[in-house]
Amino acid sequence: MAVGKDTIWERFLQPVVRLFIDEPALRRFYDSVDWEKESDRFRNPTLTIPSYYSSQNFHGIQKGYLNPGAAVSYDPITQYVLAPNETWVRQSLIDAIRCKPKRILDLGCGTATTTLMLKQAFPEAEVIGLDLSPYMLVMAEHKAEKVQRNIQFKHGNAEQTGFPDGYFDLVTASLLFHETPPAVSQAILKESFRLLKTGGEVAILDGNQKTLRQTDWLNEIFEEPYIKAYASGNLDAWMGSAGFEAVQTTDVWLIHQVTQGVKPIAGEATRNSAARSRFHAPDTTDLGEDLEGFPAPAFGTMA
């Protein structure tokens, strides 16, 4: 198990943010839920949790998201640290979507904040949220029921979802890739390509890779084990390698980005693959670095 770091977040920022959070109310909610019983409703007994997820602390919490305290504290903290405004940032993903999807898969859905926004934007669509943490799914379902949104939640790995080929019109991920090693992010994109219908769209919201490369000090704020490797990569190139076309990245408030791609028809994919082989941009990801952290923390453990 990774040992927690004494981060700038823990030393200076967390005490300030806690002034704005009703911790007694969070404690009451935490104590009102039988987390093991509720998470068992989602838990997939055949799922093997990957070591990159289970062996790391995220945001100073032992076991990271495999801890019910993270599920309770994630939303109250994220609303203050996802600058300049959490809703605006997540809405940038929704606004960028060009298709009119009938089936949507939100990978690494967490507590379902973006998933709920997708359902609101596309109320007739079938929306599914998938996450590796059954505790986050307990919180996600609670939020969906509170606002009466019909969303399915599945305990699963975004690298191998188990859904059939060509099942979805839209695959999304918000603030997921900076929390996975680049090789895993690329595997997720390949799985997304498999899951999409021809003409289907993928849309990824995350930290701005260009900005993160130039602001090393941000990496010291929160405990994020894979952020430097994410920042040194190129999401456009990863999407191209997965087979996506019409790839474009849009800066969002300078510190975030939305990257989109489309699954082309077979003939176009073959022709464009040949073009890419002649003009392929190298992937500069360095998987060997010691890695440190950036956004969306959840403080402390309530266990």
N, C-alpha and C positions, 0 to 999 in steps of 0.2 A: 504494500500500500504506500502510495506517495505521501511524503510528509508535507504538511501545510506550510506555506510561505508567509513570512511577515510582510505583507504587501502594503503599499500606500493606502489601498482601500481600507484595510483593517486598522491601520495606525491613525489615519486622519479623516477619511471620508465617511466611513461607516457610522461613527458617532454622530455626525451631522445629519445624515439621512435618517437615522433612527429617531431623531426628534420629530419627524413628520409621519411616523408610522405608529399605528395603534397596536403595539405588541401584545398587550393583554387580550385584545380581540383575536389576534392571530393565535395566541395560545389557547383560547377557548375553542376556536374552530379546530385546531390541531387535536385537542383532547376529545372533541366530539365525534371523531372519526376513528373507526377501527381500521387502521391503514392496512394491516395484513389481510384482513377479511375482504375489504373492498378491492385491494389490488389483486387478490386471487381471482376476481371476476374477469380480469383482463389478462392475467399472467398466462403466457404461452409456455407450457411445460417442455416443449421440444426446442425452444429457443435457447441458444447459447449466447450469453452476453459477451461481446468481444472484449479482449483485455485492454484495448486502448480506451475503453469506456469505463470498465469496472476497476481498473488499477490506478486511476488518476483521481486526484482531487480537482474539483472545479469550483472556483469562486470561494476557496477556503473551506469547503465542506468535505469532510471525509466521505468517501464513496460517491461524491458528486451528486448526480441526479438519482442515484439508487438509494435515496434517503428521503423519507416523507417530509422532513423539514424543508428540503429544497423546494418541494412542490407547493408548500404553503407560503414560503417567503419570496418566491421568484417574482410574482406579479407586483407586490408592493414595492420591491426594490427596483425592478426594471423600469417602472414608470418614471423614476427619478434619474436613472443613469443612461437611458437610451436617448441621447441628445439629438436634436433640441426638444423633441416631443415624441413619445413612443407611438402615439396614434398616427402622427404625420409620417413617421418613418415606415411603419407597417403599411399605411395606406399607399405609399409609393409603389409597393409591390402590386397591390390591387389595381392601381391606375395604369400600370404598365402592361397589363394583360390585354392581348389583342383578340383572342378567340372568344367564343361564346360556349363555354364548356358544359357538357352534360354530366361528365364524371370528373371529379377533382381528387387528387391525392396530395395531402400536405405532409411532407416528410419531416421527421423530427419535430412534431407538432407541439411538444411540451404541454403547457397548460391551455393550449388552443386559442390564444389571443388572435393570431392571424387566421386560424382555421374558422373561427366565428365570423371574422370579417369577410372571408371568402364566401361563406354561406349567405351572409347578408347581401353581398354583391351579386351572387348568383343563386337566388332562392330556389329555383327549380332544379338545380344541379344536385346530384348525389355527391356528398362530400365525405371523405374519409381522412381521419388523422391517424398517423402512425408514429409510435415512439418506442424507444428502448426501455423507458422507465415506466413500470406499471403505476407508480405513485403519481407521476405527472398525469397519467391518463385518468386517475381517480379525480384529480382536480379539474381536468379538462371536461369530464362528463358533468361534474357539479356545475361548472360555468355554463355549459350548453343547456342543461336542464333549467337553470335559473332564468335564462332568456328564451326558453322554449325553441331551441334550434335542434332540428333533427340531423345529428351528425353521428357517424359511426367511428368508433375508436378501436384501433388494433395495436396489440403489443407485438412489435416486430422490428426487424433490422432493415434499414433503408438500402443496404447493399443487396439484400435478397428478400424481397417483400412477400413472395409467394403468390402474387396476383398474376393472372394470365397475360400473355403478350397482347399489346394493343388495346388494353382495357380502358385507358384514361385519355381524356382530351387535354388535360392540364395537370402537370406535376409541379409542385412548389416546395420551397424550403426557405425558412426564415431563421437567420442567425444560427445555422447549423454547421456550415462548412468551416468556420473558424474554430470549431470545437471538435474537428476530426482531422486525423493526419491526411495530407494531400492524396496519398494513394487510396485512402478510403473515400474521399470526396470524389475522386475520379471513378471509382467503382460505383458510387451512388449515381453519377451522371450516366454511366453505361446502363445501369438498371432503369433509370428514368427513360432512356431512349427505348429500351425494350418495352416498357409499360405503355408508351404513348402510341396512339393511332397515327397513321400517316397524316401529316399536317398538324399534329398535336404540338403543344407548346410546353416548354420548361421555363420556370422563372425562379431565380435565386436572389434573395435579399441577404446581404451580409456587410461586414466592414469593408471599407474602400481599401483595396490592396495597395494602390499607389500611395495613399495617405499613410497607411500603416507602415510602409517601408521607410517613410521620411520622419516618423514620429516614434522613435524607439521608447521614449519615456512613457507613452501610453501603455506599452506592454508591461510596465511595472505596476500598473494600478491594481489589476485584478489577477487572480491565479487562473490563467488560461494556458494549459500545457502545449497547445498546438498553434498558437496565434502567429508566431514568427514564421513557421513553415507555410501557413496559409498566406501570409502577407508577401512572402517571396515568390509565390506562385502566380499563375496567370489563368484566371477562370475562363477567359475567352478561349485560350488554347486548350484547356481541359474539355470544354464543350465541343470544340472542333474535333478533338481526338475521339470523343464519344460518338460522333456522327452527326451532330447538330449543325444546321445551316442557319443563315440570317442571324448570326450571333452578334449581339451588341450589349455593351455595358453602359449604363447611365449613372452618373454621379448623383448622389442624394445627400444634400447638406454637407458635401465635401468628405464626411467621415463614413458614409455608407455608399453602397452601390447596389443596383439591380441589374442582373445579367440574364438575358433571355436567349432562347434558341428554339428552332422549329425542326421537327422531324420531317425530312424531305421525302418525296416519292422516290421509289427505288432507282429510277433512271437518273434523276438529279443527284442522288447520293453517290452513284458510281462516278459520274462526271466530275463532281466537286471533290470527291476523294482523290482523284488523279491530280486535280489542281493543287490540293493541299500537299500532296507528296512532293510537288515541285517547289512549293513555297512554304514549307513547314517552319513555323517559328519554334525555337527550342523552348522547353520547359525548364525554368531556372530554379525550380523547387529544390531546396537542400533539406533532405530528410534527416541529416545527421546533426543538426544544430540542437543545442540545449534550448528548450522552448519555454516561453513564459506567457503572461496573460493580459487580456483586454476584456470586452464588455459583458453586460447582462449578468450581474452577480446575484446570488441569493445568500444572505448572511446567516452565519451560525447554524447550528443544528438544534432542532426542537426535541430531538429524541432524548 
